Amino acid sequence: MKNVIAAATALFAASASAHSWLACTDYDNTEMLKWMEGNSTLPFPITIDPTMPAYANFCKGWPRAKQNPGNWIEESSNYVWNLVANKFNGETAACHPSQRSPNQLGGAPRAQAKAGSTIRLMFGGNGHARGASVGGDPGYVTVYTKGEPESDITDLSEFTDENKLQSNGFSAESFAYPADPNVKSPTQGLQDKGNWQSLQLPKAMIPGRHMFVWVWSYEGKDQWSTCFDVDVSE
Ligand SMILES: *[C@@H]1O[C@H](CO)[C@@H](O)[C@H](O)[C@H]1NC(C)=O
């Protein structure tokens, strides 16, 4: 029994350490990527973390119930939604309780975008960009939406192919250093603070509030979600 408890605790610790959530739903990383690259090649490299409050002005849209700029330690325990653990307990909601209605916190409005344009979602890495503590493969980030204004996804069963808007590799748009691909984890020196997903909004979107769920899956399972809205215009 003792071993069983030890194994369960180890499993929980492993899954608790690997988590990510959307920090921003409309982030301009043009300047940021140059800073990240430039600082990483200094004689004494400086890690630039785009999720830090100092860079919040690059964010033009926030997820539901997200602070601007936010405290990631607080958010990592209060704001992320663990799909696997909740499903195990019979809870099949798509979103964290704080994200089940289109609510925005003060000074953190939702993204505004034209139909047919691209918005850049941002999320943190923490070693996962090269597969650390997620089974060696960083997995996928997928965005689901109903495709109609004022129409929300509420349950896991709605993560369907029909509702799938776009799926990309978790680290398809990440900046990580050092370049040596054998450096795979933060303990080995990997720095992978910024990850993005450029989300192309369909041209035919009807103007209005559209709701989206961002889902990070790895080890073959949907693991974490963040829910957000975008005000779409023509
Ligand atoms: C390092 O980052 C800062 C922003 O934090 C930026 O102003 C500076 O130009 C960057 N340095 C290099 C060498 O890219």
The ligand as an SDF file (V2000), in Angstrom:
LIG
                    3D

 14 14  0  0  0  0  0  0  0  0999 V2000
   17.5000   42.4410  -24.5290 C   0  0  0  0  0  0  0  0  0  0  0  0
   16.1520   42.6840  -24.1680 O   0  0  0  0  0  0  0  0  0  0  0  0
   15.8230   44.0540  -23.9290 C   0  0  0  0  0  0  0  0  0  0  0  0
   14.3650   44.0980  -23.4800 C   0  0  0  0  0  0  0  0  0  0  0  0
   14.2040   43.4690  -22.2480 O   0  0  0  0  0  0  0  0  0  0  0  0
   16.0710   44.8680  -25.1560 C   0  0  0  0  0  0  0  0  0  0  0  0
   15.7840   46.2170  -24.8810 O   0  0  0  0  0  0  0  0  0  0  0  0
   17.4790   44.6710  -25.6250 C   0  0  0  0  0  0  0  0  0  0  0  0
   17.6520   45.3660  -26.8580 O   0  0  0  0  0  0  0  0  0  0  0  0
   17.8020   43.2060  -25.8220 C   0  0  0  0  0  0  0  0  0  0  0  0
   19.2060   43.0260  -26.1470 N   0  0  0  0  0  0  0  0  0  0  0  0
   19.5970   42.4000  -27.2570 C   0  0  0  0  0  0  0  0  0  0  0  0
   21.0920   42.2470  -27.4180 C   0  0  0  0  0  0  0  0  0  0  0  0
   18.8350   41.9580  -28.0890 O   0  0  0  0  0  0  0  0  0  0  0  0
  1  2  1  0
  1 10  1  0
  2  3  1  0
  3  4  1  0
  3  6  1  0
  4  5  1  0
  6  7  1  0
  6  8  1  0
  8  9  1  0
  8 10  1  0
 10 11  1  0
 11 12  1  0
 12 13  1  0
 12 14  2  0
M  END
$$$$
